Amino acid sequence: MAFLQSGSAHQPVFRAPAVVLVLIALLAAVHAVRTLLLDPAASSDLIVTYGFIPGRYAFAGSFRDLAVPFVSYMALHGDWAHVAIN
């Protein structure tokens, strides 16, 4: 019959480009380091320094202080459920 496929060629259940898998691993590693290795004060400092805080852009600052958090906030998550959902 034409609609039956012969052979063992099957589609994988999970297919993602390698760069996506590397980014997932990197984001999980960043969160693991932040939650498991840093003390609460250092973790809080990391969030304040590299998280996206809109009020920071109301005051003049250096280019680095304004540009880095605009990208680095993407690697920060609140908890493991947040990592899993993203």
VOPAGU-2260 file (C-alpha; in pm, 1 decimal, decimal comma):
REM VOPAGU-2260
SITE   aa  ch    i         X         Y         Z
SITE  MET   A    0       0,0       0,0       0,0
SITE  ALA   A    1     123,1     347,3     -83,1
SITE  PHE   A    2      64,0     501,6     257,9
SITE  LEU   A    3     271,9     246,4     448,4
SITE  GLN   A    4     640,4     318,2     476,6
SITE  SER   A    5     884,9      36,4     451,0
SITE  GLY   A    6    1207,1       5,5     647,5
SITE  SER   A    7    1301,3     136,4     987,3
SITE  ALA   A    8    1330,7     504,0     896,9
SITE  HIS   A    9    1152,6     695,4    1171,0
SITE  GLN   A   10    1146,2    1055,3    1278,0
SITE  PRO   A   11    1308,5    1140,0    1610,2
SITE  VAL   A   12    1071,8    1256,6    1881,6
SITE  PHE   A   13    1296,0    1547,3    1981,9
SITE  ARG   A   14    1489,2    1731,1    1713,6
SITE  ALA   A   15    1666,6    2058,5    1781,1
SITE  PRO   A   16    1968,3    2232,2    1632,0
SITE  ALA   A   17    2290,8    2188,6    1824,1
SITE  VAL   A   18    2308,2    2559,1    1909,8
SITE  VAL   A   19    1968,9    2536,9    2083,2
SITE  LEU   A   20    2081,4    2238,9    2290,6
SITE  VAL   A   21    2402,9    2420,6    2386,2
SITE  LEU   A   22    2206,3    2730,2    2493,2
SITE  ILE   A   23    1970,1    2517,2    2703,7
SITE  ALA   A   24    2267,6    2355,7    2876,3
SITE  LEU   A   25    2431,7    2696,2    2930,3
SITE  LEU   A   26    2117,4    2848,1    3082,7
SITE  ALA   A   27    2072,6    2547,6    3312,6
SITE  ALA   A   28    2438,9    2569,2    3416,3
SITE  VAL   A   29    2413,7    2941,9    3495,5
SITE  HIS   A   30    2106,0    2879,7    3708,2
SITE  ALA   A   31    2267,1    2581,7    3882,1
SITE  VAL   A   32    2574,4    2787,1    3972,1
SITE  ARG   A   33    2358,4    3074,6    4097,3
SITE  THR   A   34    2130,0    2858,5    4312,0
SITE  LEU   A   35    2365,9    2585,2    4430,5
SITE  LEU   A   36    2706,7    2750,9    4466,1
SITE  LEU   A   37    2642,4    3115,7    4550,5
SITE  ASP   A   38    2527,9    3235,1    4889,3
SITE  PRO   A   39    2201,6    3436,9    4897,4
SITE  ALA   A   40    2381,9    3773,0    4914,6
SITE  ALA   A   41    2599,6    3696,1    4610,9
SITE  SER   A   42    2297,9    3561,5    4422,0
SITE  SER   A   43    2107,1    3881,0    4497,5
SITE  ASP   A   44    2402,7    4093,2    4384,3
SITE  LEU   A   45    2417,6    3894,7    4060,0
SITE  ILE   A   46    2047,9    3959,6    3992,3
SITE  VAL   A   47    2081,5    4331,8    4069,8
SITE  THR   A   48    2395,1    4368,9    3856,5
SITE  TYR   A   49    2298,2    4159,8    3552,9
SITE  GLY   A   50    1917,7    4153,9    3566,8
SITE  PHE   A   51    1701,2    4385,2    3358,8
SITE  ILE   A   52    1578,9    4663,8    3588,0
SITE  PRO   A   53    1389,6    4931,6    3391,3
SITE  GLY   A   54    1455,2    5200,7    3654,3
SITE  ARG   A   55    1825,6    5173,7    3579,3
SITE  TYR   A   56    1768,8    5338,7    3240,5
SITE  ALA   A   57    1611,1    5649,8    3395,4
SITE  PHE   A   58    1949,4    5765,5    3522,6
SITE  ALA   A   59    2261,7    5825,8    3318,4
SITE  GLY   A   60    2524,9    5557,1    3349,5
SITE  SER   A   61    2813,9    5410,0    3159,4
SITE  PHE   A   62    2750,2    5226,3    2835,8
SITE  ARG   A   63    2857,1    4897,1    2995,4
SITE  ASP   A   64    2620,8    4941,6    3290,1
SITE  LEU   A   65    2332,9    5005,1    3051,3
SITE  ALA   A   66    2413,4    4757,5    2772,1
SITE  VAL   A   67    2530,2    4441,9    2952,8
SITE  PRO   A   68    2209,7    4382,4    3154,4
SITE  PHE   A   69    2007,6    4434,9    2836,4
SITE  VAL   A   70    2154,4    4102,3    2715,6
SITE  SER   A   71    2256,6    3920,7    3035,0
SITE  TYR   A   72    1907,6    3916,1    3188,3
SITE  MET   A   73    1816,4    3634,3    2949,5
SITE  ALA   A   74    2043,9    3393,4    3138,4
SITE  LEU   A   75    1884,3    3464,0    3478,2
SITE  HIS   A   76    1581,1    3272,4    3604,8
SITE  GLY   A   77    1379,8    3283,7    3924,6
SITE  ASP   A   78    1366,1    2911,4    4001,3
SITE  TRP   A   79    1390,7    2568,7    3836,8
SITE  ALA   A   80    1027,3    2581,7    3720,3
SITE  HIS   A   81    1108,2    2904,3    3535,7
SITE  VAL   A   82    1408,0    2734,7    3370,7
SITE  ALA   A   83    1196,6    2434,0    3267,9
SITE  ILE   A   84     914,9    2644,0    3123,2
SITE  ASN   A   85    1154,3    2858,7    2922,8
